Amino acid sequence: MELVNLMYRYVNRFINSNELIKELKKIDICNYQDKDKEVINKLIKDIEEVREKTPNEIDKVEKKRLEEIDILLDKFKEVNTSDNELKEFIEKQYNNLLRDKERVRDGGKLYTRIANLLTNNSVINKFASKMNDKELLTFITRYISVPLPPPIKQEDFNDLVKVGIKEDNREALWRLAVNYDKKMDFTLIEDYFIDKRDSYYLIELISATDSVNLDNIVSKVVATNDREFMIDLANRSLELSIFTKEDIDKIKEKYNL
């Protein structure tokens, strides 16, 4: 799984080619089949060759990342508070952003060529294909969100959701939805959070994704006839500005609450 993890981290730009090569060389391949050893060693040589011959560029993805960091840095600069605890938090986040901005990320042809070497590697794909649904769910939800989650179909997504439901792993279900926002239908997750009367994760799902249908969720929540659940949801939605008081009044009027 080390190879699959490294491929995933590189493709989603968590590490650059220098870090990738360093980590690849650390992998103990003594117990690998001879054919797989040859493939891995060739992969390392190919990546080194690409890195040596291909200049790094700031592509659209990296440019956007840097612009977003600059926006956040400016926002932190604008905060004026006498609260020492808040000041300490802001300073910590500001410094973290500065360090992240200074990190070198691969871009352009350098990134594309190495990403292709990794995603088309027979040994990496062999190990990736051996993961069962539970392992794949754990693999995907290690990160709250990535630009390029594993390409799966709705049916595969639903199978992963069913694993999360069986384990009652609500954090994993929420992370799964965030990773596949605008790519998948989240009905099974919505229904599970409603069935469990979990206002926290339901509101987090609504606030963190654009794939949910608010009208449908409101209708299903009202159908529970659980007044305590509805009040808790209303309060949380107000706190996160999902609904205004006027919106809630309209919902009450529509459903005669």
C-alpha positions as CSV (number, residue, x, y, z in Angstrom):
1,M,0.0,0.0,0.0
2,E,3.0,2.3,0.4
3,L,3.2,2.7,-3.4
4,V,-0.5,3.5,-3.7
5,N,-0.3,6.0,-0.9
6,L,2.7,7.8,-2.5
7,M,0.9,7.8,-5.9
8,Y,-2.2,9.4,-4.3
9,R,-0.2,12.0,-2.4
10,Y,1.7,13.0,-5.5
11,V,-1.3,13.1,-7.8
12,N,-3.1,15.3,-5.3
13,R,0.1,17.5,-4.9
14,F,0.8,16.8,-1.2
15,I,4.4,16.0,-2.1
16,N,6.7,17.1,-5.0
17,S,9.0,14.9,-7.1
18,N,12.0,15.3,-4.8
19,E,10.0,14.1,-1.9
20,L,8.4,11.4,-4.0
21,I,11.7,9.9,-5.0
22,K,13.0,10.1,-1.5
23,E,10.0,8.2,-0.2
24,L,10.1,5.6,-3.0
25,K,13.7,4.8,-2.2
26,K,12.8,4.1,1.4
27,I,10.3,1.4,0.5
28,D,11.6,-2.1,1.4
29,I,11.0,-4.2,-1.6
30,C,12.8,-7.3,-0.4
31,N,9.6,-9.3,-0.2
32,Y,8.3,-8.2,-3.5
33,Q,8.2,-10.5,-6.5
34,D,11.3,-10.1,-8.8
35,K,9.2,-8.8,-11.6
36,D,7.6,-6.2,-9.3
37,K,11.0,-5.2,-8.1
38,E,12.1,-4.5,-11.6
39,V,9.0,-2.4,-12.3
40,I,9.5,-0.3,-9.1
41,N,13.2,0.3,-9.8
42,K,12.4,1.3,-13.3
43,L,9.7,3.7,-12.0
44,I,12.2,5.4,-9.8
45,K,14.7,5.8,-12.7
46,D,12.0,7.1,-15.0
47,I,10.8,9.7,-12.4
48,E,14.4,10.8,-11.8
49,E,14.9,11.2,-15.6
50,V,11.8,13.2,-16.0
51,R,12.7,15.4,-13.0
52,E,16.2,16.1,-14.5
53,K,15.0,16.8,-18.0
54,T,11.7,18.7,-17.3
55,P,11.6,22.2,-15.8
56,N,9.1,22.9,-13.1
57,E,6.3,25.4,-13.8
58,I,3.6,27.3,-11.9
59,D,0.5,26.0,-13.7
60,K,-3.1,27.0,-13.3
61,V,-3.6,24.7,-10.3
62,E,-0.6,26.0,-8.4
63,K,-1.3,29.6,-9.4
64,K,-4.8,29.3,-7.9
65,R,-3.5,27.7,-4.7
66,L,-1.0,30.6,-4.2
67,E,-3.7,33.1,-4.9
68,E,-6.0,31.5,-2.4
69,I,-3.3,31.5,0.2
70,D,-2.6,35.2,-0.4
71,I,-6.3,36.0,0.1
72,L,-6.3,34.2,3.4
73,L,-3.1,35.9,4.5
74,D,-4.7,39.3,3.8
75,K,-7.8,38.3,5.8
76,F,-5.7,37.3,8.8
77,K,-3.9,40.7,8.6
78,E,-7.2,42.5,8.8
79,V,-8.2,40.9,12.1
80,N,-7.8,43.2,15.0
81,T,-8.5,41.7,18.4
82,S,-7.3,42.2,22.0
83,D,-8.1,38.5,22.8
84,N,-4.6,36.9,23.4
85,E,-5.9,33.4,22.7
86,L,-7.4,34.5,19.4
87,K,-4.2,36.4,18.5
88,E,-2.1,33.3,19.2
89,F,-4.4,31.2,17.0
90,I,-4.3,33.7,14.1
91,E,-0.5,34.0,14.3
92,K,-0.2,30.2,14.2
93,Q,-2.5,29.9,11.2
94,Y,-0.8,32.8,9.5
95,N,2.6,31.2,9.9
96,N,1.3,27.8,8.7
97,L,0.0,29.5,5.5
98,L,3.4,31.2,5.0
99,R,5.2,27.8,5.2
100,D,2.6,26.2,2.9
101,K,3.1,29.1,0.4
102,E,6.9,28.5,0.4
103,R,6.6,24.8,-0.3
104,V,7.7,23.8,-3.8
105,R,5.0,22.0,-5.7
106,D,5.4,20.3,-9.1
107,G,3.4,21.8,-12.0
108,G,3.0,21.8,-15.7
109,K,4.7,19.0,-17.8
110,L,6.8,17.9,-14.8
111,Y,3.7,17.1,-12.8
112,T,1.8,15.6,-15.7
113,R,4.5,13.3,-16.8
114,I,5.3,12.0,-13.3
115,A,1.6,11.6,-12.5
116,N,1.2,9.5,-15.7
117,L,4.1,7.3,-14.7
118,L,2.5,6.6,-11.4
119,T,-1.1,6.2,-12.4
120,N,-0.1,3.8,-15.3
121,N,2.3,1.7,-13.2
122,S,1.3,-1.9,-13.3
123,V,2.5,-2.7,-9.7
124,I,0.7,0.3,-8.2
125,N,-2.5,-0.5,-10.0
126,K,-2.2,-4.1,-9.0
127,F,-2.1,-3.2,-5.3
128,A,-4.8,-0.6,-5.6
129,S,-7.2,-3.1,-7.3
130,K,-6.8,-5.4,-4.3
131,M,-8.4,-3.0,-1.8
132,N,-11.9,-4.1,-0.6
133,D,-14.6,-1.5,0.1
134,K,-13.7,-1.0,3.7
135,E,-10.0,-0.5,2.9
136,L,-11.0,1.9,0.1
137,L,-13.3,3.9,2.3
138,T,-10.5,4.2,4.9
139,F,-8.0,5.2,2.1
140,I,-10.2,7.9,0.7
141,T,-11.3,9.4,4.0
142,R,-7.8,9.9,5.4
143,Y,-8.1,13.3,3.9
144,I,-11.1,15.6,4.3
145,S,-10.9,16.5,0.6
146,V,-8.6,16.1,-2.3
147,P,-8.8,17.5,-5.9
148,L,-8.5,14.0,-7.5
149,P,-10.2,11.2,-5.5
150,P,-10.2,7.7,-7.0
151,P,-12.5,7.6,-10.1
152,I,-15.5,5.5,-9.1
153,K,-19.1,5.2,-10.3
154,Q,-22.3,6.0,-8.3
155,E,-22.8,2.3,-7.6
156,D,-19.3,2.0,-6.1
157,F,-19.8,5.2,-4.1
158,N,-23.0,3.7,-2.7
159,D,-21.2,0.5,-1.7
160,L,-18.7,2.6,0.2
161,V,-21.5,4.5,1.9
162,K,-23.0,1.1,3.0
163,V,-19.7,0.2,4.6
164,G,-19.7,3.5,6.5
165,I,-23.3,2.9,7.6
166,K,-22.6,-0.6,8.8
167,E,-19.6,0.7,10.9
168,D,-21.6,3.8,11.9
169,N,-18.6,5.8,10.8
170,R,-20.3,9.2,10.4
171,E,-17.0,11.1,10.1
172,A,-16.0,8.8,7.2
173,L,-19.4,9.3,5.5
174,W,-19.1,13.1,5.8
175,R,-15.5,13.0,4.4
176,L,-16.5,10.7,1.6
177,A,-19.2,13.2,0.6
178,V,-16.8,16.2,0.7
179,N,-14.3,14.3,-1.5
180,Y,-16.9,13.6,-4.1
181,D,-18.9,16.9,-4.0
182,K,-20.5,17.7,-7.3
183,K,-19.6,14.2,-8.5
184,M,-22.0,11.9,-6.7
185,D,-25.5,11.7,-5.2
186,F,-25.5,11.8,-1.4
187,T,-29.0,10.6,-0.7
188,L,-28.0,7.5,1.2
189,I,-25.8,9.7,3.5
190,E,-28.5,12.3,4.0
191,D,-31.1,9.7,4.9
192,Y,-28.7,8.0,7.3
193,F,-27.9,11.2,9.2
194,I,-31.7,12.0,9.3
195,D,-32.5,8.5,10.4
196,K,-29.9,8.8,13.2
197,R,-31.2,12.3,14.1
198,D,-27.7,13.5,13.8
199,S,-28.1,17.3,13.4
200,Y,-24.4,17.9,13.6
201,Y,-23.3,15.8,10.7
202,L,-26.4,16.7,8.6
203,I,-25.6,20.4,9.0
204,E,-21.9,19.8,8.3
205,L,-22.9,17.9,5.1
206,I,-25.1,20.8,4.0
207,S,-22.5,23.5,4.7
208,A,-19.5,21.7,3.2
209,T,-21.0,20.4,-0.1
210,D,-23.0,21.8,-3.0
211,S,-24.5,18.5,-4.1
212,V,-27.4,18.3,-1.5
213,N,-30.9,19.4,-2.3
214,L,-32.0,21.6,0.6
215,D,-35.7,21.4,-0.2
216,N,-35.6,17.6,-0.2
217,I,-33.7,17.5,3.1
218,V,-36.1,19.9,4.7
219,S,-39.1,17.8,3.5
220,K,-37.5,14.6,4.9
221,V,-36.7,16.2,8.2
222,V,-40.2,17.5,8.6
223,A,-41.5,14.1,7.8
224,T,-39.8,12.7,10.9
225,N,-42.2,14.7,13.1
226,D,-39.3,15.0,15.6
227,R,-39.7,18.5,17.0
228,E,-36.5,18.4,19.0
229,F,-34.5,17.3,16.0
230,M,-36.0,20.1,13.9
231,I,-35.3,22.8,16.5
232,D,-31.7,21.6,16.8
233,L,-31.2,21.7,13.1
234,A,-32.8,25.2,12.8
235,N,-30.4,26.5,15.5
236,R,-27.4,25.0,13.9
237,S,-28.4,26.3,10.4
238,L,-28.7,29.8,11.8
239,E,-25.3,29.6,13.5
240,L,-23.7,28.7,10.1
241,S,-25.9,31.1,8.1
242,I,-27.3,28.2,6.0
243,F,-30.8,29.7,6.7
244,T,-31.9,33.1,7.9
245,K,-34.7,33.5,10.4
246,E,-36.9,34.5,7.5
247,D,-36.1,31.3,5.7
248,I,-37.1,29.3,8.8
249,D,-40.3,31.2,9.2
250,K,-41.2,30.4,5.5
251,I,-40.5,26.7,6.2
252,K,-42.7,26.8,9.2
253,E,-45.5,28.4,7.2
254,K,-45.1,26.0,4.3
255,Y,-45.3,22.9,6.5
256,N,-47.7,24.3,9.1
257,L,-45.2,23.9,11.9
